[in-house]
Amino acid sequence: MRQWLINTFAVNNLINESHKIKQRILFENIPSGQQYLTPIIEAMRDGLTLEIAYQSYWSDKPKYLELAPYFVKVFKQRWYVIGARNAQIRTYALDRIQQLKPTGNQFTMPDDIDPEGYFLNCYGIIQDEEIAPEEV
């Protein structure tokens, strides 16, 4: 995650300094869930869990849960937060979050979690540790 942030800041600085070619660099617009991106990144930085009201696709009403946010990922114009809930790693779409606030409870990201490696053998955000990867 730290390397991703460093690379992102370096790219942003390079683009900002290159005013003459700024219009030649096209970004994907990601409108959904952006209002929660800053507090999630702040919670990741500070090692604080979040209380979120999450409305899943299959549920009629939101569920309140506490999440230790490990990292974020964008896939097909949607932001996702990946973190621990009840000692299990889960993925949540930011556009399905209805409320979010830091709890003040500390967490430590495990040393064996590698954000880039977590989805290495996956397409998108689907990760199942019980199914071995296959070459296609």
C-alpha positions as CSV (number, residue, x, y, z in Angstrom):
1,M,0.0,0.0,0.0
2,R,2.8,2.4,0.9
3,Q,4.5,1.8,-2.5
4,W,1.2,2.4,-4.3
5,L,0.7,5.7,-2.5
6,I,4.3,6.8,-3.3
7,N,3.8,5.9,-6.9
8,T,0.5,7.7,-7.0
9,F,1.9,10.9,-5.5
10,A,4.9,10.7,-7.9
11,V,2.6,10.4,-10.9
12,N,0.3,13.2,-9.7
13,N,3.3,15.5,-9.2
14,L,4.6,14.6,-12.6
15,I,1.3,15.4,-14.3
16,N,0.8,18.6,-12.3
17,E,4.3,19.8,-13.4
18,S,3.6,18.9,-17.1
19,H,1.0,21.5,-17.8
20,K,1.6,21.4,-21.6
21,I,0.6,17.8,-21.9
22,K,-2.0,17.6,-19.1
23,Q,-4.9,17.4,-21.6
24,R,-3.2,14.4,-23.3
25,I,-3.5,12.2,-20.2
26,L,-6.9,10.7,-19.9
27,F,-8.2,9.3,-16.6
28,E,-11.2,7.0,-16.0
29,N,-13.9,8.8,-14.1
30,I,-14.9,6.9,-11.0
31,P,-18.0,8.6,-9.6
32,S,-19.2,6.0,-7.1
33,G,-18.2,5.8,-3.5
34,Q,-15.5,8.6,-3.7
35,Q,-16.9,10.4,-0.6
36,Y,-15.7,7.5,1.6
37,L,-12.3,7.2,0.0
38,T,-10.6,9.9,2.1
39,P,-11.9,8.6,5.5
40,I,-11.0,5.1,4.6
41,I,-7.4,6.0,3.6
42,E,-7.1,8.1,6.8
43,A,-8.3,5.1,8.9
44,M,-5.8,2.9,7.1
45,R,-3.0,5.4,7.8
46,D,-3.9,5.8,11.5
47,G,-4.7,2.1,12.0
48,L,-8.3,2.7,13.1
49,T,-11.2,0.4,12.5
50,L,-14.4,1.8,10.9
51,E,-18.0,1.3,11.7
52,I,-19.9,1.1,8.4
53,A,-23.5,0.7,7.5
54,Y,-23.3,-1.6,4.5
55,Q,-26.3,-2.3,2.2
56,S,-25.4,-5.5,0.3
57,Y,-26.9,-6.3,-3.1
58,W,-28.9,-9.2,-1.5
59,S,-30.2,-7.4,1.6
60,D,-33.2,-5.2,2.1
61,K,-31.6,-3.1,4.8
62,P,-28.0,-2.1,5.8
63,K,-25.9,-4.2,8.2
64,Y,-23.7,-2.4,10.7
65,L,-20.2,-3.8,11.0
66,E,-16.7,-3.0,12.2
67,L,-14.0,-3.3,9.7
68,A,-10.2,-3.0,9.9
69,P,-9.4,-1.4,6.4
70,Y,-6.3,-3.0,5.0
71,F,-6.3,-1.6,1.4
72,V,-8.4,-0.2,-1.4
73,K,-8.8,-1.3,-5.0
74,V,-10.6,0.1,-8.0
75,F,-12.1,-2.3,-10.6
76,K,-14.5,-1.5,-13.4
77,Q,-15.2,2.1,-12.2
78,R,-16.0,1.0,-8.6
79,W,-13.9,1.5,-5.5
80,Y,-13.6,-1.4,-3.0
81,V,-12.2,-1.6,0.5
82,I,-10.6,-4.9,1.6
83,G,-10.2,-5.5,5.3
84,A,-10.8,-7.7,8.3
85,R,-14.2,-8.3,9.9
86,N,-14.4,-11.0,12.6
87,A,-10.9,-12.2,11.7
88,Q,-11.9,-12.8,8.1
89,I,-10.8,-10.8,5.1
90,R,-13.8,-9.3,3.2
91,T,-14.3,-7.0,0.2
92,Y,-16.9,-4.2,0.3
93,A,-18.0,-1.9,-2.5
94,L,-17.7,1.8,-1.5
95,D,-20.9,2.7,-3.3
96,R,-22.9,0.3,-1.1
97,I,-21.7,2.0,2.1
98,Q,-24.5,4.2,3.5
99,Q,-22.6,5.5,6.6
100,L,-19.0,5.4,7.8
101,K,-17.2,6.6,10.9
102,P,-13.9,5.8,12.6
103,T,-14.4,3.9,15.9
104,G,-11.2,4.9,17.6
105,N,-10.3,1.2,18.0
106,Q,-6.8,0.4,16.9
107,F,-5.8,-2.4,14.5
108,T,-2.5,-3.6,13.1
109,M,-2.3,-4.8,9.5
110,P,-0.8,-8.3,9.5
111,D,2.7,-8.5,8.0
112,D,1.6,-11.5,5.8
113,I,-1.0,-9.4,3.9
114,D,0.3,-8.3,0.5
115,P,-2.2,-6.0,-1.3
116,E,-0.8,-6.6,-4.7
117,G,-0.4,-10.3,-4.2
118,Y,-3.9,-10.7,-2.7
119,F,-5.6,-10.5,-6.1
120,L,-2.6,-11.8,-8.1
121,N,-4.4,-14.9,-9.4
122,C,-7.8,-13.4,-9.5
123,Y,-10.0,-11.5,-12.0
124,G,-11.3,-8.3,-10.4
125,I,-12.3,-8.6,-6.8
126,I,-13.2,-12.2,-6.5
127,Q,-10.7,-14.1,-4.3
128,D,-11.4,-17.5,-2.9
129,E,-8.6,-19.2,-0.9
130,E,-10.3,-22.6,-1.2
131,I,-10.0,-22.7,-4.9
132,A,-6.5,-23.2,-6.4
133,P,-5.6,-21.0,-9.4
134,E,-5.6,-22.6,-12.8
135,E,-3.9,-21.6,-16.0
136,V,-6.4,-20.7,-18.7
